[in-house]
Amino acid sequence: MDQPKVLEELTPGVWHSEHDLFLPGGVHFRTRMTVLDTDDGLLLHGPVPMDDAHAEGVSRLGNVTRVLAPNSFHHLYARPAIDRFPEAKLLLGAALSKKRPKLSGSVVEQGSEPKLGGAQCLVLGGMPKLDEVIVLHPATRTLVVTDLVFNILEYKGWLSGLVFRMTGTHKKLAQSRLFRSVIKQRAAYQQSLEQILGWDFDRVVMAHGEVIQQGGKDRLAAVLG
């Protein structure tokens, strides 16, 4: 696994950092941490592994007050992030709390999602084994998602390309067939999508793939419609 890239500013108040993942068999893709200035501190969305230099770079941006493990798959580096920033509160969905009961933190419940300073969040409905937490940063009109969509345009290895073709995510903005297979209550899921698409955002930042800097709402609506 490569070291994370240095923090990069997407727009004032929003930064990101990526690192390479190589799964068994050689499947490769990159995963992203998004850092948001929420007016009462920084939110780390989907932490990546951080060495001392990377953590110091985050600290220079402000005080980390919240660390979010955004779904039941994206949690491996949440506890190390809290160890780096012990004053921060760990947030996680109910599905992850059940999956990793020793990962103590504040559970974000669907229907009673907390305010995150100047940001807001929503637990994606209809997927009780995933409980993905979507975050809106109104000040920059930025929507942060995890696995709701992929936008992987570059990768390494032929096996990666085969997997992305099989899941319908090859070199395009798309929702994975594996993600759709986890949807168990279609009406609840659709209701969440309607709420998300009712928000005011333009930029879409996802855990895997290229950030959509402009026109993200229309592109997301076209993919999820």
C-alpha positions as CSV (number, residue, x, y, z in Angstrom):
1,M,0.0,0.0,0.0
2,D,1.4,3.4,-1.0
3,Q,1.6,6.3,1.4
4,P,-1.3,8.8,1.1
5,K,-0.9,11.7,-1.2
6,V,-0.4,15.0,0.5
7,L,-3.6,17.0,1.4
8,E,-4.9,18.9,-1.6
9,E,-7.4,21.7,-1.4
10,L,-10.5,21.2,-3.6
11,T,-12.0,24.6,-2.6
12,P,-11.5,26.8,0.5
13,G,-12.8,24.7,3.4
14,V,-12.6,21.3,1.6
15,W,-9.5,19.2,1.3
16,H,-8.8,15.6,0.3
17,S,-6.1,12.9,0.4
18,E,-6.0,9.6,-1.4
19,H,-4.1,6.3,-1.0
20,D,-3.8,3.2,-3.1
21,L,-5.5,-0.1,-2.2
22,F,-4.4,-3.4,-3.6
23,L,-6.9,-6.2,-2.8
24,P,-6.1,-9.9,-2.9
25,G,-5.5,-11.0,-6.5
26,G,-4.2,-7.6,-7.6
27,V,-7.4,-5.5,-7.8
28,H,-6.3,-1.9,-7.5
29,F,-8.2,1.4,-6.8
30,R,-7.7,4.5,-4.8
31,T,-9.7,5.6,-1.7
32,R,-10.2,9.1,-0.4
33,M,-10.4,10.9,2.9
34,T,-12.3,14.2,2.7
35,V,-11.6,17.0,5.3
36,L,-14.3,19.6,5.9
37,D,-14.2,22.8,7.8
38,T,-17.5,22.7,9.7
39,D,-17.1,26.1,11.4
40,D,-16.6,24.4,14.8
41,G,-13.6,22.3,13.8
42,L,-12.6,19.8,11.1
43,L,-14.5,16.7,10.1
44,L,-12.5,13.8,8.7
45,H,-14.7,11.8,6.4
46,G,-13.5,8.3,5.7
47,P,-9.9,8.5,7.2
48,V,-7.0,7.0,5.4
49,P,-3.8,5.8,7.1
50,M,-1.8,8.8,8.3
51,D,1.9,9.0,9.2
52,D,3.2,11.9,11.3
53,A,3.7,14.3,8.4
54,H,0.2,13.7,7.1
55,A,-1.4,14.1,10.5
56,E,0.6,17.3,11.0
57,G,-0.7,18.6,7.7
58,V,-4.2,18.0,8.9
59,S,-3.5,19.8,12.2
60,R,-2.3,22.8,10.3
61,L,-5.7,23.2,8.8
62,G,-7.5,23.4,12.2
63,N,-8.7,21.4,15.1
64,V,-10.1,18.0,14.3
65,T,-13.4,17.7,16.2
66,R,-15.1,14.8,14.4
67,V,-14.0,11.6,12.6
68,L,-16.7,9.9,10.6
69,A,-16.5,6.2,9.6
70,P,-19.0,6.6,6.8
71,N,-20.3,3.1,6.3
72,S,-19.8,-0.5,7.5
73,F,-17.0,-1.1,4.9
74,H,-15.0,2.1,5.5
75,H,-13.7,2.0,9.1
76,L,-10.2,0.5,9.1
77,Y,-8.5,3.8,9.8
78,A,-11.1,5.4,12.0
79,R,-9.6,4.3,15.3
80,P,-6.0,5.2,14.3
81,A,-7.4,8.7,13.3
82,I,-8.9,9.1,16.8
83,D,-5.6,8.0,18.3
84,R,-4.0,10.8,16.2
85,F,-6.7,13.3,17.3
86,P,-7.9,12.2,20.7
87,E,-10.1,15.2,21.3
88,A,-12.2,14.3,18.3
89,K,-15.5,12.5,18.5
90,L,-15.9,9.3,16.5
91,L,-19.1,9.1,14.5
92,L,-20.4,5.8,12.9
93,G,-23.6,4.3,11.6
94,A,-25.6,1.7,13.4
95,A,-24.6,-1.1,11.0
96,L,-20.9,-0.5,11.7
97,S,-21.6,-0.3,15.5
98,K,-23.1,-3.8,15.3
99,K,-20.4,-5.1,13.1
100,R,-17.5,-3.7,15.2
101,P,-19.0,-3.3,18.8
102,K,-15.5,-2.5,20.2
103,L,-15.3,0.5,17.9
104,S,-16.9,2.8,20.4
105,G,-18.3,6.1,19.2
106,S,-21.4,8.2,18.7
107,V,-23.9,6.3,16.5
108,V,-25.6,8.3,13.8
109,E,-29.1,7.0,13.6
110,Q,-31.4,7.4,10.6
111,G,-34.0,10.0,11.3
112,S,-32.1,11.7,14.1
113,E,-28.9,12.7,12.4
114,P,-26.9,15.3,14.3
115,K,-25.8,18.7,13.0
116,L,-22.1,18.7,12.2
117,G,-21.3,22.3,12.8
118,G,-22.0,24.0,9.5
119,A,-22.5,20.7,7.8
120,Q,-25.4,18.2,7.8
121,C,-25.7,14.5,7.2
122,L,-28.1,11.8,6.3
123,V,-28.1,8.1,6.7
124,L,-28.9,6.5,3.4
125,G,-32.1,4.5,4.0
126,G,-33.0,1.0,2.9
127,M,-29.5,-0.4,3.4
128,P,-29.4,-1.7,7.0
129,K,-26.2,-3.6,6.5
130,L,-24.3,-0.6,5.2
131,D,-25.9,2.6,6.7
132,E,-23.8,5.0,4.6
133,V,-23.7,8.5,6.0
134,I,-23.9,11.2,3.3
135,V,-22.6,14.6,4.2
136,L,-23.5,18.0,2.8
137,H,-21.2,21.0,3.2
138,P,-23.5,23.9,2.3
139,A,-20.8,26.6,2.5
140,T,-19.1,25.1,-0.5
141,R,-22.1,23.3,-2.1
142,T,-20.2,20.0,-1.7
143,L,-21.8,16.6,-1.3
144,V,-19.5,13.9,0.2
145,V,-20.5,10.3,-0.5
146,T,-18.6,7.0,0.0
147,D,-19.8,4.1,-2.1
148,L,-23.0,5.6,-3.4
149,V,-21.2,6.1,-6.7
150,F,-17.8,5.4,-8.1
151,N,-15.9,7.5,-10.7
152,I,-12.8,5.5,-11.2
153,L,-11.1,6.6,-14.5
154,E,-7.6,5.2,-13.8
155,Y,-6.4,2.0,-12.2
156,K,-3.6,-0.5,-12.3
157,G,-3.9,-4.1,-13.7
158,W,-6.1,-6.0,-16.0
159,L,-8.0,-7.7,-13.2
160,S,-9.1,-4.3,-11.9
161,G,-10.5,-3.5,-15.3
162,L,-12.4,-6.8,-15.3
163,V,-13.9,-6.3,-11.9
164,F,-15.0,-2.7,-12.7
165,R,-16.6,-3.9,-16.0
166,M,-18.4,-6.7,-14.1
167,T,-19.7,-4.2,-11.5
168,G,-20.7,-1.6,-14.1
169,T,-18.3,1.1,-13.0
170,H,-15.6,0.9,-15.6
171,K,-14.2,4.4,-16.3
172,K,-17.4,6.3,-15.7
173,L,-19.5,7.8,-13.0
174,A,-21.8,4.9,-12.0
175,Q,-23.3,3.0,-9.1
176,S,-21.8,-0.4,-8.5
177,R,-24.1,-3.5,-9.0
178,L,-22.7,-4.7,-5.7
179,F,-23.9,-1.6,-4.0
180,R,-27.4,-2.0,-5.5
181,S,-27.5,-5.6,-4.3
182,V,-27.3,-4.3,-0.7
183,I,-30.5,-2.2,-1.0
184,K,-33.2,-4.1,0.9
185,Q,-36.0,-1.5,1.3
186,R,-36.4,0.2,-2.1
187,A,-38.9,2.8,-0.9
188,A,-36.7,3.9,2.0
189,Y,-33.7,4.1,-0.3
190,Q,-35.6,6.2,-2.9
191,Q,-36.9,8.5,-0.2
192,S,-33.3,9.2,0.9
193,L,-32.2,9.9,-2.7
194,E,-35.0,12.4,-3.1
195,Q,-33.9,14.2,0.0
196,I,-30.3,14.2,-1.1
197,L,-31.1,15.5,-4.6
198,G,-33.2,18.2,-2.9
199,W,-30.1,19.6,-1.3
200,D,-28.2,22.5,-2.9
201,F,-24.8,21.1,-4.1
202,D,-22.6,21.3,-7.2
203,R,-19.4,19.4,-6.3
204,V,-19.5,15.7,-5.6
205,V,-16.7,14.0,-3.7
206,M,-16.7,10.2,-3.6
207,A,-14.4,7.7,-1.8
208,H,-13.3,6.1,-5.1
209,G,-12.6,8.0,-8.2
210,E,-12.3,11.5,-9.7
211,V,-14.0,14.4,-7.9
212,I,-16.8,16.1,-9.9
213,Q,-16.0,19.8,-9.4
214,Q,-19.0,21.2,-11.4
215,G,-22.4,19.9,-12.4
216,G,-22.3,17.2,-9.9
217,K,-25.9,17.3,-8.9
218,D,-27.2,16.9,-12.5
219,R,-24.7,14.1,-13.1
220,L,-25.6,12.3,-9.9
221,A,-29.3,12.6,-10.6
222,A,-28.8,11.1,-14.1
223,V,-26.8,8.1,-12.6
224,L,-29.3,7.4,-9.8
225,G,-32.5,8.1,-11.6
